[in-house]
Every structure is written in structure tokens, then in C-alpha cells.
Amino acid sequence: MGKRDWSKSFSKFLLIVLFASVAINASQARKIRSLVDSPISGRSRVGEVATPIIGVGRDGQPVSIDFIGGQATVLYFFSPTCESCERNWDSVKALAHASEGKFRLIGITAKSDFATFAQQRGLDFELVGSISASAQAAFGLGGTPQTLVVSSQGRISHEWIGTFDGRRKQAIERFFEVELPGVRPATDTPERR
């Protein structure tokens, strides 16, 4: 093989490597874009039948949430120790005030001691705690916050996971026809004020 043949072969090799590199980069860029606003659990619950939820109310009394009939229900799954949930509270309260007559908003947590937490943050909408591990699994809770809309027919129609910012905020505002104040900065919690 002469020098010229070797040079042609090497050029072809470099061209193949360049095309492979571009293809890999394009594939990785698509994967990264798909991760933005994607569900934490990796699996959407939209279209599934919502499992009834049994828990306790602020007053410690048993509560059962059924989704058939009546108006649509918005479930906001949160944890009192979740930083992203903390950043959403102003927007969740705005949704609660916009819900009158349109839908039922319920804050849901696995924790049992949430009444003081709710009072400190001025959460005046319906809250249910102590939901079972089976209910958490049925709704695919991989983390909080998670917001689901359940139709009056009992099916999950919409799902948003994470803070109400960026495209998620825009989608929520369009769906509920409300303007949200946006998320608090990460360090702006009632304990730190």
C-alpha cells in the first residue's frame, strides 16, 4: 500500500469517525431534551384509572377520596421536607383560589403530622395525610412534588412532576387558565425568613 492509498484510507476513516460522532451527539441531545419536564418515575399515569385514596384529614379523622362523579380533582402530592414542594406553595395556593367551582384541589402527603406545617404556610385548602404505601405505589410516586388531574370519570388526564417553572408552569397556566406567581427561590422558606 502506497503513501497515497494510506492517506485516502485514513481520510475515509476520519470521515466515518466524524459522521459517527455527529450521530452520537445528535442522539444524546435528543435524550437530554426528552429529560426536560419528564416524569421522575419515567412512566406517565395519564389515562389510567385513579385509585381511591384513604388517609387522615387535618383534624386527624379518616378521609376517603373517590373520583367518580362531581368535578375534576387536582391532587398535589408533597412532602413537608421537600425543597421543590416548598418552592411551589405560592403557585399551589393560587391554584387553590382559582379552583372555586371548577375543580377540587387536595394536597396529599404520606406524613401524618402536617397540620402545623399547613398552618405555618397558610394552606387553607383540603389536605390529606398518612396515605398508604399502596396508594403511593398506585400513583407512581417516585418523588415530590407531583400534580395529577383526575377527571370526574376517575381517569388521570394530566400529570406534572417537579417545580412549577419553565414549560411546566406554562402548561399548568394554560390548562387551568390562571396566572401563577412562579416558584420561590430555593432559600426562601418560612423557617429562613
C-alpha positions as CSV (number, residue, x, y, z in Angstrom):
1,M,0.0,0.0,0.0
2,G,1.5,3.3,-1.1
3,K,1.5,6.5,0.8
4,R,-1.3,7.9,-1.3
5,D,-3.5,4.9,-0.7
6,W,-2.8,5.0,3.0
7,S,-3.7,8.7,3.1
8,K,-7.1,8.0,1.3
9,S,-7.9,5.2,3.7
10,F,-7.0,7.4,6.7
11,S,-9.2,10.2,5.3
12,K,-12.1,7.7,4.9
13,F,-11.6,6.5,8.4
14,L,-11.7,10.1,9.8
15,L,-14.8,10.8,7.8
16,I,-16.5,7.8,9.2
17,V,-15.5,8.8,12.8
18,L,-16.8,12.3,12.2
19,F,-20.2,11.1,11.0
20,A,-20.4,8.6,13.9
21,S,-19.6,11.4,16.3
22,V,-22.3,13.7,14.9
23,A,-24.8,10.9,15.0
24,I,-23.9,10.1,18.7
25,N,-24.1,13.8,19.6
26,A,-27.5,14.2,18.0
27,S,-28.8,11.2,19.7
28,Q,-27.5,12.4,23.1
29,A,-29.1,15.8,22.5
30,R,-32.5,14.2,21.9
31,K,-32.1,12.2,25.1
32,I,-31.3,15.3,27.1
33,R,-34.2,17.3,25.6
34,S,-36.5,14.4,26.5
35,L,-35.4,14.6,30.1
36,V,-36.6,18.2,30.5
37,D,-40.0,18.1,32.2
38,S,-40.1,14.3,32.1
39,P,-41.7,12.3,34.9
40,I,-39.4,11.2,37.7
41,S,-40.8,7.7,37.6
42,G,-40.2,7.5,33.8
43,R,-43.8,6.3,33.3
44,S,-46.8,8.6,32.8
45,R,-50.0,7.7,34.6
46,V,-52.2,9.7,32.1
47,G,-55.1,7.6,31.0
48,E,-55.0,5.3,34.0
49,V,-57.9,4.9,36.5
50,A,-57.1,6.7,39.7
51,T,-57.1,4.6,42.8
52,P,-59.3,5.9,45.7
53,I,-57.2,7.4,48.5
54,I,-57.6,6.7,52.2
55,G,-55.9,8.9,54.7
56,V,-56.5,11.4,57.5
57,G,-57.6,15.0,57.4
58,R,-56.1,17.9,59.3
59,D,-58.3,17.1,62.2
60,G,-57.0,13.5,62.4
61,Q,-60.2,12.0,61.2
62,P,-60.3,9.3,58.4
63,V,-60.8,10.6,54.9
64,S,-61.6,8.7,51.7
65,I,-61.2,10.3,48.3
66,D,-63.3,8.9,45.5
67,F,-63.0,10.4,42.0
68,I,-66.2,9.2,40.2
69,G,-68.8,11.9,39.6
70,G,-68.7,15.5,40.7
71,Q,-66.0,17.8,39.4
72,A,-62.4,17.0,38.4
73,T,-59.9,16.6,41.3
74,V,-56.4,18.0,41.3
75,L,-54.0,16.1,43.6
76,Y,-50.8,17.8,44.7
77,F,-48.5,15.2,46.2
78,F,-46.0,16.8,48.6
79,S,-43.7,16.2,51.5
80,P,-43.1,18.7,54.3
81,T,-39.4,18.2,53.8
82,C,-39.3,18.6,50.0
83,E,-37.4,21.7,48.8
84,S,-39.2,21.7,45.4
85,C,-42.6,21.5,47.2
86,E,-41.6,24.4,49.3
87,R,-40.8,26.5,46.3
88,N,-44.3,25.7,44.8
89,W,-46.5,26.7,47.6
90,D,-47.4,30.2,46.3
91,S,-48.4,28.7,43.0
92,V,-50.4,25.9,44.6
93,K,-52.2,28.4,46.8
94,A,-53.0,30.4,43.6
95,L,-54.4,27.2,42.0
96,A,-56.5,26.6,45.1
97,H,-58.0,30.1,44.9
98,A,-58.7,29.7,41.2
99,S,-60.4,26.3,41.7
100,E,-63.6,27.6,43.2
101,G,-66.4,25.8,41.4
102,K,-64.1,24.5,38.7
103,F,-62.2,21.6,40.4
104,R,-61.3,20.2,43.8
105,L,-57.7,20.7,44.9
106,I,-56.3,18.3,47.5
107,G,-52.8,18.3,48.9
108,I,-51.7,14.8,49.6
109,T,-48.8,13.6,51.8
110,A,-47.6,10.3,53.3
111,K,-46.8,12.2,56.6
112,S,-49.2,12.1,59.5
113,D,-48.1,15.3,61.3
114,F,-48.9,18.0,58.7
115,A,-51.4,20.3,60.4
116,T,-48.8,22.6,62.0
117,F,-46.9,22.6,58.7
118,A,-50.1,23.7,56.8
119,Q,-50.9,26.4,59.3
120,Q,-47.4,27.9,59.2
121,R,-47.6,28.2,55.4
122,G,-51.2,29.4,55.3
123,L,-52.5,26.4,53.3
124,D,-56.3,26.7,53.6
125,F,-57.3,24.1,51.1
126,E,-58.1,20.4,51.7
127,L,-55.1,18.3,52.9
128,V,-54.9,14.6,53.4
129,G,-52.1,12.8,55.1
130,S,-51.0,9.3,56.1
131,I,-51.8,7.8,52.7
132,S,-50.7,4.2,52.4
133,A,-47.7,2.9,50.6
134,S,-50.0,1.0,48.3
135,A,-51.7,4.3,47.3
136,Q,-48.2,5.9,46.8
137,A,-47.3,3.0,44.5
138,A,-50.6,3.1,42.6
139,F,-49.9,6.7,41.7
140,G,-46.3,6.0,40.8
141,L,-44.8,8.4,43.3
142,G,-41.1,8.4,42.7
143,G,-40.7,11.8,44.4
144,T,-42.5,15.0,45.2
145,P,-44.0,17.3,44.1
146,Q,-46.3,15.6,41.7
147,T,-49.5,17.1,40.4
148,L,-52.3,15.0,38.8
149,V,-55.6,15.9,37.4
150,V,-58.3,13.2,37.8
151,S,-61.4,13.6,35.7
152,S,-64.9,13.1,37.1
153,Q,-64.8,9.7,35.3
154,G,-61.9,8.7,37.6
155,R,-59.1,8.7,35.0
156,I,-55.9,10.7,35.3
157,S,-56.0,13.3,32.5
158,H,-52.8,15.3,33.2
159,E,-49.6,14.9,35.1
160,W,-46.8,17.3,36.1
161,I,-43.8,16.4,38.2
162,G,-41.5,18.9,39.8
163,T,-41.5,22.6,40.4
164,F,-43.9,24.9,38.6
165,D,-41.4,26.6,36.4
166,G,-40.4,26.8,32.7
167,R,-42.5,24.8,30.3
168,R,-44.3,23.0,33.2
169,K,-45.5,26.4,34.6
170,Q,-46.8,27.4,31.1
171,A,-48.6,24.1,30.6
172,I,-50.3,24.4,34.1
173,E,-51.3,28.0,33.4
174,R,-52.8,27.1,30.1
175,F,-54.7,24.1,31.4
176,F,-56.1,25.9,34.5
177,E,-56.4,29.3,32.8
178,V,-54.7,31.0,35.6
179,E,-51.5,33.0,36.1
180,L,-49.2,31.6,38.6
181,P,-46.7,33.7,40.6
182,G,-43.9,31.2,39.9
183,V,-41.6,29.4,42.3
184,R,-39.8,30.8,45.3
185,P,-36.0,30.9,45.3
186,A,-34.5,27.8,46.8
187,T,-33.6,29.5,50.0
188,D,-36.9,31.4,50.6
189,T,-38.7,29.1,53.1
190,P,-40.8,30.3,56.1
191,E,-38.2,29.0,58.5
192,R,-35.5,31.1,56.8
193,R,-37.4,34.4,56.6
